[in-house]
Amino acid sequence: MKTKPLLVAVVIGAVAAAAWYMYRPSRQTSPVAEPPPPLPPVVEQLDKDPGLVAKGLAFIAKRQSQDGHWEDEKGEHPVAMTGFVGIAMLMENDARAYKQRTPKHAASLQKAVDWLLKKSKPERDGLIFSEHPSETSRYMEGHGLATMFLAGARKSETDEGRRAQLTQILTSAVKYIGKAQSAQGGWYHTSKVEGHDFDAISVTTIQIQALQAAAKAGIPLPANVLENAQEYMRRAAENETSSAPVRLATTIRAAACRFNRIAEGDSDLRKKWIGFIKPKVKSFGSDNLNYYYYAQALFVGLGSDWIDYRDLLQFQLKDAQFEDGSWPGNFGASSVHGTALWCTVLQLEGENYPSMMTARSSLVD
């Protein structure tokens, strides 16, 4: 069996090789806005290689705690992990339910939703918080990921009573995000209400996508919160004084937040930002979240850039997958996190990522 260090090298090397192939000088690339060819049916796309998504999700499901939550290998970050992993599980089930109405992991998803609903704190204005020491000083990441996951779960929920409960919890969660926003328009690991008027790109990315998912699920947003956040990300992405790695990571995340929805007015900015990122794909390094968010930025625009990125990444990940269905995390993240990340990327064509608004997903409620 392959060892984890070897697999990490394989994954990173594979993605770098894919990037070189995509962007080698002799290649004639098409504009990002090029109309895409027709996509195959959702279920066909997910079933194209069960060795990737199906095995990965089976690995994740086996590592769910009895009470419904996921955690990392140290037993930490339960709210953040449950939200992040739940999104990967939800995407597969939503796509299958859209056609077959037989979600494979329905029981696991229901347990995860129930666990997160119990972590909503009315005494803290709707913060979704486990009180685990690992999340005490970084609860906004967990709150945002849980909000995004629950918004996706609400959108596909058919039981009226459960849907009403999700609506109530999400309404409070969204209000909490609004109050936690910094004066600059971003978010920090903790709330501004607690005196922490700071911001960080990684946390802001999560809160923007949580708000987008909530809006997609029919939850009203506080006035101007999302607009101010997008402006914050635009300024950060175009800050030429940032170091090269920071500006690249920031632009990738800003693009994922802005270009993950159907929009008419962003074509010039899309060309500018994707044009900045595209030649630097080989510089993404070992940060898997760069690949994760770049896939989101490319997907709604479709065109040959997305098709090439998807096919080559899928091919390389197939070779790097462990026999048990997992991929490794990076920067200390667990294999459950790493597997959920790549399963999410490989399922984007199901159009069920909670914050994405595409021609098909916008019609499903």
ABEGO torsion letter per residue (X at the ends): XBBAAAAAAAAAAAAAAAAAAAABAABBBBBAABBBBBBBBAAAAAAABAABAAAAAAAAAAABBAAGBBBBAAGBGAAAAAAAAAAAAAAAAAAAAAAAGBBAAAAAAAAAAAAAAAABBAAAGGBBBAGBAAAAAAAAAAAAAAAAAAAAAAAABABAAAAAAAAAAAAAAAAAAAAABBAAGBBBABBAAAGBBBBBAAAAAAAAAAAAAAAAAGBBBBBGAAAAAAAAAAAAAABAABBAAAAAAAAAAAAAAAAABBBAAAAAAAAAAAAAAAAAAAAAEABAAAAAAAAAAAAAAEEAAAAAAAAAAAAAAAAABBAAGBBBBBGGBBAAAAAAAAAAAAAAAAGABAABBBAAAAABX
